[in-house]
Amino acid sequence: MNHGPTDGTVSVSPTSGIESETDFTMKADGWRDKDELNYPLTYAWKYVDANGEKRDIQSNLLANTLTKKLIGISPV
């Protein structure tokens, strides 16, 4: 059975900002594959918007750090 990565942390800086203006830097640090079979690790970045919807930012990224402006929700 393949186990997920362990022992890591995720941080976001700054912790708040203005949609489509603020650059948010997301970093995953210290993650290890317990089975040591799945290197290099790839990262999928997501966030939850104000309506509780999960939004994809980027997938299959080899880098553990990503800086992006996040888009808010569209008015209905």
MOPAC internal coordinates of N, CA, C and O (Angstrom, degrees):
PM7 1SCF
backbone

  N    0.0000 0     0.00 0     0.00 0    0    0    0
  C    1.4428 1     0.00 0     0.00 0    1    0    0
  C    1.5215 1   109.03 1     0.00 0    2    1    0
  O    1.2310 1   120.55 1   -45.16 1    3    2    1
  N    1.3135 1   116.56 1   134.84 1    3    2    1
  C    1.4574 1   121.86 1   177.71 1    5    3    2
  C    1.5184 1   109.48 1   -85.85 1    6    5    3
  O    1.2310 1   120.62 1   -53.19 1    7    6    5
  N    1.3084 1   116.42 1   126.81 1    7    6    5
  C    1.4600 1   121.92 1   177.55 1    9    7    6
  C    1.5178 1   109.78 1   -98.10 1   10    9    7
  O    1.2310 1   120.45 1   -26.89 1   11   10    9
  N    1.3197 1   116.74 1   153.11 1   11   10    9
  C    1.4609 1   121.33 1   176.86 1   13   11   10
  C    1.5180 1   111.26 1   -73.49 1   14   13   11
  O    1.2310 1   120.16 1   -14.09 1   15   14   13
  N    1.3109 1   117.29 1   165.91 1   15   14   13
  C    1.4628 1   120.95 1   178.87 1   17   15   14
  C    1.5234 1   111.33 1   -66.27 1   18   17   15
  O    1.2310 1   121.05 1   -24.94 1   19   18   17
  N    1.3379 1   115.60 1   155.06 1   19   18   17
  C    1.4689 1   121.53 1  -177.07 1   21   19   18
  C    1.5285 1   110.41 1  -134.09 1   22   21   19
  O    1.2310 1   122.19 1    -5.86 1   23   22   21
  N    1.3237 1   113.41 1   174.14 1   23   22   21
  C    1.4741 1   124.00 1   170.00 1   25   23   22
  C    1.5196 1   115.45 1    68.22 1   26   25   23
  O    1.2310 1   119.25 1  -165.36 1   27   26   25
  N    1.3117 1   119.03 1    14.64 1   27   26   25
  C    1.4555 1   120.07 1  -176.79 1   29   27   26
  C    1.5115 1   113.83 1  -107.60 1   30   29   27
  O    1.2310 1   121.45 1    -6.26 1   31   30   29
  N    1.3016 1   114.82 1   173.74 1   31   30   29
  C    1.4606 1   122.60 1   175.46 1   33   31   30
  C    1.5223 1   109.04 1  -131.50 1   34   33   31
  O    1.2310 1   121.27 1   -20.44 1   35   34   33
  N    1.3130 1   115.17 1   159.56 1   35   34   33
  C    1.4567 1   121.89 1   174.15 1   37   35   34
  C    1.5101 1   107.51 1  -128.75 1   38   37   35
  O    1.2310 1   120.45 1   -45.60 1   39   38   37
  N    1.3249 1   116.74 1   134.40 1   39   38   37
  C    1.4621 1   120.63 1   177.89 1   41   39   38
  C    1.5171 1   109.92 1  -132.81 1   42   41   39
  O    1.2310 1   120.97 1   -26.58 1   43   42   41
  N    1.3282 1   115.74 1   153.42 1   43   42   41
  C    1.4626 1   122.65 1   177.49 1   45   43   42
  C    1.5194 1   107.58 1  -131.70 1   46   45   43
  O    1.2310 1   120.88 1   -45.88 1   47   46   45
  N    1.3256 1   115.92 1   134.12 1   47   46   45
  C    1.4580 1   120.41 1   179.09 1   49   47   46
  C    1.5196 1   108.82 1  -140.49 1   50   49   47
  O    1.2310 1   119.63 1   -48.98 1   51   50   49
  N    1.3190 1   118.31 1   131.02 1   51   50   49
  C    1.4601 1   128.50 1    -4.39 1   53   51   50
  C    1.5272 1   110.73 1   -73.63 1   54   53   51
  O    1.2310 1   120.12 1   -10.29 1   55   54   53
  N    1.3255 1   117.38 1   169.71 1   55   54   53
  C    1.4612 1   121.38 1  -178.21 1   57   55   54
  C    1.5198 1   112.58 1   -82.75 1   58   57   55
  O    1.2310 1   119.93 1   169.12 1   59   58   57
  N    1.3179 1   117.73 1   -10.88 1   59   58   57
  C    1.4663 1   121.14 1   173.84 1   61   59   58
  C    1.5223 1   108.44 1  -151.42 1   62   61   59
  O    1.2310 1   121.22 1   -17.45 1   63   62   61
  N    1.3419 1   115.27 1   162.55 1   63   62   61
  C    1.4541 1   119.36 1  -178.17 1   65   63   62
  C    1.5084 1   110.59 1  -177.00 1   66   65   63
  O    1.2310 1   120.98 1    13.91 1   67   66   65
  N    1.3051 1   115.73 1  -166.09 1   67   66   65
  C    1.4632 1   122.86 1  -178.29 1   69   67   66
  C    1.5217 1   108.14 1  -109.45 1   70   69   67
  O    1.2310 1   120.85 1   -53.11 1   71   70   69
  N    1.3609 1   115.97 1   126.89 1   71   70   69
  C    1.4623 1   120.15 1  -177.72 1   73   71   70
  C    1.5202 1   111.33 1   -55.89 1   74   73   71
  O    1.2310 1   121.01 1   -38.21 1   75   74   73
  N    1.2969 1   115.68 1   141.79 1   75   74   73
  C    1.4635 1   125.35 1   178.59 1   77   75   74
  C    1.5230 1   113.84 1    64.03 1   78   77   75
  O    1.2310 1   119.44 1  -176.45 1   79   78   77
  N    1.3435 1   118.68 1     3.55 1   79   78   77
  C    1.4669 1   121.78 1   177.73 1   81   79   78
  C    1.5260 1   112.70 1  -120.32 1   82   81   79
  O    1.2310 1   120.45 1   138.07 1   83   82   81
  N    1.3233 1   116.75 1   -41.93 1   83   82   81
  C    1.4602 1   120.90 1  -174.49 1   85   83   82
  C    1.5211 1   110.73 1   -83.58 1   86   85   83
  O    1.2310 1   120.59 1   -48.08 1   87   86   85
  N    1.3288 1   116.47 1   131.92 1   87   86   85
  C    1.4571 1   121.45 1   171.77 1   89   87   86
  C    1.5221 1   108.33 1   -82.21 1   90   89   87
  O    1.2310 1   120.51 1   -60.99 1   91   90   89
  N    1.3304 1   116.64 1   119.01 1   91   90   89
  C    1.4562 1   122.30 1   176.27 1   93   91   90
  C    1.5254 1   107.94 1  -101.23 1   94   93   91
  O    1.2310 1   120.18 1   -48.80 1   95   94   93
  N    1.3202 1   117.25 1   131.20 1   95   94   93
  C    1.4489 1   122.16 1   176.41 1   97   95   94
  C    1.5218 1   108.30 1  -106.13 1   98   97   95
  O    1.2310 1   121.29 1   -60.03 1   99   98   97
  N    1.3355 1   115.14 1   119.97 1   99   98   97
  C    1.4549 1   122.13 1   179.71 1  101   99   98
  C    1.5185 1   108.13 1  -108.80 1  102  101   99
  O    1.2310 1   120.81 1   -47.09 1  103  102  101
  N    1.3409 1   116.07 1   132.91 1  103  102  101
  C    1.4556 1   119.65 1  -177.20 1  105  103  102
  C    1.5240 1   110.35 1  -134.84 1  106  105  103
  O    1.2310 1   120.88 1   -49.20 1  107  106  105
  N    1.3252 1   115.92 1   130.80 1  107  106  105
  C    1.4608 1   123.24 1   173.15 1  109  107  106
  C    1.5225 1   106.19 1  -107.94 1  110  109  107
  O    1.2310 1   120.53 1   -60.56 1  111  110  109
  N    1.3172 1   116.60 1   119.44 1  111  110  109
  C    1.4559 1   119.85 1  -172.46 1  113  111  110
  C    1.5295 1   110.81 1  -127.47 1  114  113  111
  O    1.2310 1   120.77 1   -42.84 1  115  114  113
  N    1.3142 1   116.12 1   137.16 1  115  114  113
  C    1.4573 1   121.75 1   171.63 1  117  115  114
  C    1.5166 1   116.64 1    82.09 1  118  117  115
  O    1.2310 1   119.57 1  -171.14 1  119  118  117
  N    1.3319 1   118.43 1     8.86 1  119  118  117
  C    1.4640 1   120.51 1  -178.60 1  121  119  118
  C    1.5164 1   110.18 1   -71.90 1  122  121  119
  O    1.2310 1   121.21 1   -42.40 1  123  122  121
  N    1.3497 1   115.30 1   137.60 1  123  122  121
  C    1.4600 1   121.59 1   179.46 1  125  123  122
  C    1.5213 1   109.16 1  -130.84 1  126  125  123
  O    1.2310 1   120.80 1   -33.77 1  127  126  125
  N    1.3105 1   116.08 1   146.23 1  127  126  125
  C    1.4567 1   121.39 1   174.63 1  129  127  126
  C    1.5234 1   107.95 1   -87.97 1  130  129  127
  O    1.2310 1   120.79 1   -62.67 1  131  130  129
  N    1.3380 1   116.10 1   117.33 1  131  130  129
  C    1.4640 1   121.18 1  -176.68 1  133  131  130
  C    1.5296 1   111.90 1   -58.14 1  134  133  131
  O    1.2310 1   120.48 1   142.15 1  135  134  133
  N    1.3202 1   116.70 1   -37.85 1  135  134  133
  C    1.4657 1   121.22 1  -178.60 1  137  135  134
  C    1.5287 1   112.51 1   -82.97 1  138  137  135
  O    1.2310 1   120.53 1   168.07 1  139  138  137
  N    1.3187 1   116.60 1   -11.93 1  139  138  137
  C    1.4687 1   123.48 1  -177.94 1  141  139  138
  C    1.5237 1   112.58 1    55.09 1  142  141  139
  O    1.2310 1   120.81 1  -146.62 1  143  142  141
  N    1.3325 1   116.06 1    33.38 1  143  142  141
  C    1.4630 1   120.69 1  -179.06 1  145  143  142
  C    1.5204 1   112.73 1  -112.44 1  146  145  143
  O    1.2310 1   119.80 1   165.06 1  147  146  145
  N    1.3145 1   117.98 1   -14.94 1  147  146  145
  C    1.4634 1   121.01 1  -169.21 1  149  147  146
  C    1.5204 1   113.17 1  -114.85 1  150  149  147
  O    1.2310 1   120.43 1  -130.20 1  151  150  149
  N    1.3205 1   116.78 1    49.80 1  151  150  149
  C    1.4530 1   120.38 1   177.40 1  153  151  150
  C    1.5147 1   109.37 1  -104.66 1  154  153  151
  O    1.2310 1   118.45 1   -33.14 1  155  154  153
  N    1.2934 1   120.55 1   146.86 1  155  154  153
  C    1.4592 1   124.19 1    -1.70 1  157  155  154
  C    1.5315 1   110.99 1   -75.70 1  158  157  155
  O    1.2310 1   121.05 1   -29.05 1  159  158  157
  N    1.3197 1   115.60 1   150.95 1  159  158  157
  C    1.4600 1   120.45 1   175.68 1  161  159  158
  C    1.5320 1   109.01 1   -70.05 1  162  161  159
  O    1.2310 1   120.76 1   -33.48 1  163  162  161
  N    1.3128 1   116.14 1   146.52 1  163  162  161
  C    1.4616 1   120.89 1   171.64 1  165  163  162
  C    1.5137 1   107.97 1  -117.53 1  166  165  163
  O    1.2310 1   120.71 1   -25.10 1  167  166  165
  N    1.3169 1   116.26 1   154.90 1  167  166  165
  C    1.4583 1   122.15 1  -173.32 1  169  167  166
  C    1.5195 1   110.47 1  -120.95 1  170  169  167
  O    1.2310 1   121.02 1   -38.52 1  171  170  169
  N    1.3259 1   115.66 1   141.48 1  171  170  169
  C    1.4614 1   123.17 1   173.88 1  173  171  170
  C    1.5249 1   106.62 1  -119.24 1  174  173  171
  O    1.2310 1   120.45 1   -59.50 1  175  174  173
  N    1.3153 1   116.75 1   120.50 1  175  174  173
  C    1.4562 1   122.08 1  -176.56 1  177  175  174
  C    1.5190 1   110.00 1  -103.04 1  178  177  175
  O    1.2310 1   120.96 1   -47.52 1  179  178  177
  N    1.3311 1   115.78 1   132.48 1  179  178  177
  C    1.4651 1   122.66 1  -179.28 1  181  179  178
  C    1.5233 1   108.70 1  -143.42 1  182  181  179
  O    1.2310 1   120.71 1   -15.14 1  183  182  181
  N    1.3273 1   116.24 1   164.86 1  183  182  181
  C    1.4590 1   120.47 1   170.60 1  185  183  182
  C    1.5135 1   108.96 1  -146.45 1  186  185  183
  O    1.2310 1   120.73 1   -13.96 1  187  186  185
  N    1.3157 1   116.21 1   166.04 1  187  186  185
  C    1.4611 1   122.45 1   178.75 1  189  187  186
  C    1.5196 1   107.11 1  -108.42 1  190  189  187
  O    1.2310 1   120.41 1   -55.41 1  191  190  189
  N    1.3462 1   116.83 1   124.59 1  191  190  189
  C    1.4646 1   120.11 1  -178.33 1  193  191  190
  C    1.5274 1   110.77 1   -80.91 1  194  193  191
  O    1.2310 1   120.51 1     0.95 1  195  194  193
  N    1.3207 1   116.62 1  -179.05 1  195  194  193
  C    1.4620 1   122.56 1  -176.16 1  197  195  194
  C    1.5238 1   113.06 1   -62.58 1  198  197  195
  O    1.2310 1   119.81 1   158.73 1  199  198  197
  N    1.3314 1   117.97 1   -21.27 1  199  198  197
  C    1.4681 1   121.89 1   177.61 1  201  199  198
  C    1.5233 1   112.47 1   -91.77 1  202  201  199
  O    1.2310 1   120.19 1  -176.04 1  203  202  201
  N    1.3270 1   117.25 1     3.96 1  203  202  201
  C    1.4531 1   120.68 1  -179.76 1  205  203  202
  C    1.5181 1   114.13 1    82.20 1  206  205  203
  O    1.2310 1   120.52 1  -169.85 1  207  206  205
  N    1.3349 1   116.62 1    10.15 1  207  206  205
  C    1.4648 1   121.40 1   179.17 1  209  207  206
  C    1.5251 1   110.28 1   -85.49 1  210  209  207
  O    1.2310 1   120.72 1   -44.25 1  211  210  209
  N    1.3367 1   116.23 1   135.75 1  211  210  209
  C    1.4634 1   120.51 1   175.29 1  213  211  210
  C    1.5137 1   109.29 1   -78.59 1  214  213  211
  O    1.2310 1   120.88 1   -48.10 1  215  214  213
  N    1.3280 1   115.91 1   131.90 1  215  214  213
  C    1.4610 1   121.59 1   179.77 1  217  215  214
  C    1.5278 1   109.39 1  -122.38 1  218  217  215
  O    1.2310 1   120.91 1   -49.74 1  219  218  217
  N    1.3324 1   115.86 1   130.26 1  219  218  217
  C    1.4592 1   120.93 1   177.04 1  221  219  218
  C    1.5245 1   109.46 1   -76.36 1  222  221  219
  O    1.2310 1   121.12 1   -39.80 1  223  222  221
  N    1.3153 1   115.47 1   140.20 1  223  222  221
  C    1.4593 1   120.71 1   173.70 1  225  223  222
  C    1.5214 1   108.74 1  -106.21 1  226  225  223
  O    1.2310 1   121.08 1   124.23 1  227  226  225
  N    1.3382 1   115.54 1   -55.77 1  227  226  225
  C    1.4567 1   120.03 1   179.83 1  229  227  226
  C    1.5240 1   108.18 1  -161.97 1  230  229  227
  O    1.2310 1   120.56 1   -36.07 1  231  230  229
  N    1.3321 1   116.53 1   143.93 1  231  230  229
  C    1.4617 1   122.41 1   179.48 1  233  231  230
  C    1.5170 1   110.60 1  -122.95 1  234  233  231
  O    1.2310 1   121.39 1   -16.99 1  235  234  233
  N    1.3204 1   114.95 1   163.01 1  235  234  233
  C    1.4710 1   122.81 1   176.32 1  237  235  234
  C    1.5216 1   113.43 1    55.04 1  238  237  235
  O    1.2310 1   121.08 1  -139.69 1  239  238  237
  N    1.3092 1   115.55 1    40.31 1  239  238  237
  C    1.4565 1   121.13 1   179.74 1  241  239  238
  C    1.5269 1   109.29 1   -95.23 1  242  241  239
  O    1.2310 1   120.13 1   -51.68 1  243  242  241
  N    1.3242 1   117.37 1   128.32 1  243  242  241
  C    1.4579 1   120.76 1   179.13 1  245  243  242
  C    1.5241 1   112.01 1   -76.05 1  246  245  243
  O    1.2310 1   119.96 1   149.88 1  247  246  245
  N    1.3167 1   117.68 1   -30.12 1  247  246  245
  C    1.4643 1   121.18 1  -179.21 1  249  247  246
  C    1.5262 1   110.08 1   -73.36 1  250  249  247
  O    1.2310 1   120.41 1   -37.89 1  251  250  249
  N    1.3298 1   116.81 1   142.11 1  251  250  249
  C    1.4607 1   120.69 1  -179.93 1  253  251  250
  C    1.5264 1   112.70 1   -89.71 1  254  253  251
  O    1.2310 1   120.24 1  -174.86 1  255  254  253
  N    1.3224 1   117.14 1     5.14 1  255  254  253
  C    1.4654 1   121.60 1   179.18 1  257  255  254
  C    1.5232 1   109.06 1  -131.15 1  258  257  255
  O    1.2310 1   121.05 1   -42.05 1  259  258  257
  N    1.3239 1   115.60 1   137.95 1  259  258  257
  C    1.4594 1   121.25 1   179.65 1  261  259  258
  C    1.5220 1   108.47 1  -141.07 1  262  261  259
  O    1.2310 1   120.49 1   -45.70 1  263  262  261
  N    1.3174 1   116.66 1   134.30 1  263  262  261
  C    1.4654 1   121.98 1   174.92 1  265  263  262
  C    1.5196 1   108.46 1  -117.24 1  266  265  263
  O    1.2310 1   120.83 1   -54.52 1  267  266  265
  N    1.3341 1   116.01 1   125.48 1  267  266  265
  C    1.4731 1   121.42 1  -176.18 1  269  267  266
  C    1.5146 1   110.07 1  -149.60 1  270  269  267
  O    1.2310 1   121.44 1   -26.13 1  271  270  269
  N    1.3332 1   114.85 1   153.87 1  271  270  269
  C    1.4498 1   122.18 1   166.05 1  273  271  270
  C    1.5262 1   105.99 1   -87.55 1  274  273  271
  O    1.2310 1   119.80 1   -49.83 1  275  274  273
  N    1.3288 1   117.99 1   130.17 1  275  274  273
  C    1.4618 1   120.62 1  -178.40 1  277  275  274
  C    1.5073 1   109.93 1   -96.17 1  278  277  275
  O    1.2310 1   121.19 1   -36.55 1  279  278  277
  N    1.3345 1   115.33 1   143.45 1  279  278  277
  C    1.4553 1   121.72 1  -177.42 1  281  279  278
  C    1.5206 1   108.46 1   -96.47 1  282  281  279
  O    1.2310 1   120.57 1   -46.04 1  283  282  281
  N    1.3140 1   116.51 1   133.96 1  283  282  281
  C    1.4568 1   121.18 1   179.17 1  285  283  282
  C    1.5165 1   111.41 1   -78.66 1  286  285  283
  O    1.2310 1   120.95 1    12.35 1  287  286  285
  N    1.3064 1   115.79 1  -167.65 1  287  286  285
  C    1.4612 1   120.57 1  -179.13 1  289  287  286
  C    1.5197 1   109.73 1   -87.90 1  290  289  287
  O    1.2310 1   120.78 1   -30.44 1  291  290  289
  N    1.3213 1   116.12 1   149.56 1  291  290  289
  C    1.4554 1   120.96 1   178.81 1  293  291  290
  C    1.5259 1   109.48 1   -84.78 1  294  293  291
  O    1.2310 1   119.85 1   -37.41 1  295  294  293
  N    1.3393 1   117.90 1   142.59 1  295  294  293
  C    1.4568 1   119.06 1   175.98 1  297  295  294
  C    1.5257 1   109.91 1   -65.48 1  298  297  295
  O    1.2310 1   120.52 1   -32.51 1  299  298  297
  N    1.3177 1   116.61 1   147.49 1  299  298  297
  C    1.4759 1   121.02 1  -178.84 1  301  299  298
  C    1.4952 1   110.05 1   -90.66 1  302  301  299
  O    1.2310 1   120.10 1   180.00 1  303  302  301

